[in-house]
Amino acid sequence: KYKPVAIKVKPIKADLPAEFRIERNIIGDPLKDMPELPTNPPEFTPGKRYTQERKEIIDKNHPEGFLWPEE
């Protein structure tokens, strides 16, 4: 709905009160439980969404050297 300029809420510059501030207490290493990704991925295996046909279309539309050999 259209709001007339007369009732527009105009922001003012002010500090946020301490009770509304977000405190982040990160305890420990958050990346500790993350699995490591392999640097050399396995060979392509067709799946439900990324099929061999789609892979061939993408390979055909991109020039040689677009991806590194390991990609």
Wavefront OBJ file of the C-alpha trace (Angstrom):
o trace
v 0.000 0.000 0.000
v 1.217 3.517 -0.736
v 2.450 5.416 2.316
v 2.211 9.220 2.245
v 5.445 11.100 2.868
v 3.879 12.805 5.877
v 3.792 9.535 7.856
v 7.168 8.226 6.691
v 9.427 7.015 9.508
v 12.741 8.830 9.296
v 15.765 7.051 10.801
v 17.974 8.915 13.237
v 21.634 8.380 14.010
v 22.054 6.923 17.509
v 23.984 4.273 19.422
v 22.406 0.893 20.035
v 21.712 0.310 23.743
v 23.947 -2.283 25.413
v 20.994 -4.585 26.173
v 20.349 -5.062 22.439
v 23.948 -5.693 21.373
v 24.866 -9.148 20.145
v 27.696 -10.842 22.020
v 29.477 -13.713 20.327
v 31.397 -16.024 22.627
v 33.014 -18.601 20.363
v 34.582 -21.248 22.572
v 37.037 -23.648 20.976
v 37.773 -24.177 17.291
v 34.556 -24.112 15.198
v 36.355 -25.698 12.206
v 37.619 -28.667 14.241
v 34.763 -31.030 13.294
v 34.647 -30.021 9.622
v 35.700 -32.804 7.238
v 38.708 -32.194 4.997
v 37.996 -32.072 1.285
v 40.263 -34.139 -0.968
v 42.671 -32.138 -3.128
v 42.290 -34.652 -5.982
v 38.586 -35.433 -6.457
v 37.517 -38.861 -7.760
v 36.627 -39.480 -11.410
v 33.183 -38.322 -12.583
v 30.320 -40.673 -11.797
v 26.888 -39.781 -13.237
v 24.212 -38.989 -10.681
v 20.527 -38.137 -10.699
v 20.965 -34.430 -11.503
v 24.403 -34.129 -13.103
v 24.235 -36.842 -15.743
v 26.766 -37.868 -18.370
v 24.672 -36.057 -21.003
v 24.793 -32.776 -19.041
v 28.528 -33.190 -18.478
v 29.085 -33.558 -22.230
v 26.998 -30.418 -22.935
v 29.009 -28.383 -20.423
v 32.306 -29.744 -21.760
v 31.249 -28.851 -25.317
v 30.242 -25.267 -24.418
v 33.466 -24.402 -22.564
v 36.804 -23.995 -24.339
v 39.794 -26.222 -23.668
v 41.675 -24.997 -20.628
v 38.564 -23.557 -18.936
v 39.072 -25.998 -16.071
v 42.256 -27.529 -14.784
v 42.730 -31.230 -15.591
v 41.970 -32.254 -12.007
v 38.676 -30.347 -12.116
l 1 2 3 4 5 6 7 8 9 10 11 12 13 14 15 16 17 18 19 20 21 22 23 24 25 26 27 28 29 30 31 32 33 34 35 36 37 38 39 40 41 42 43 44 45 46 47 48 49 50 51 52 53 54 55 56 57 58 59 60 61 62 63 64 65 66 67 68 69 70 71
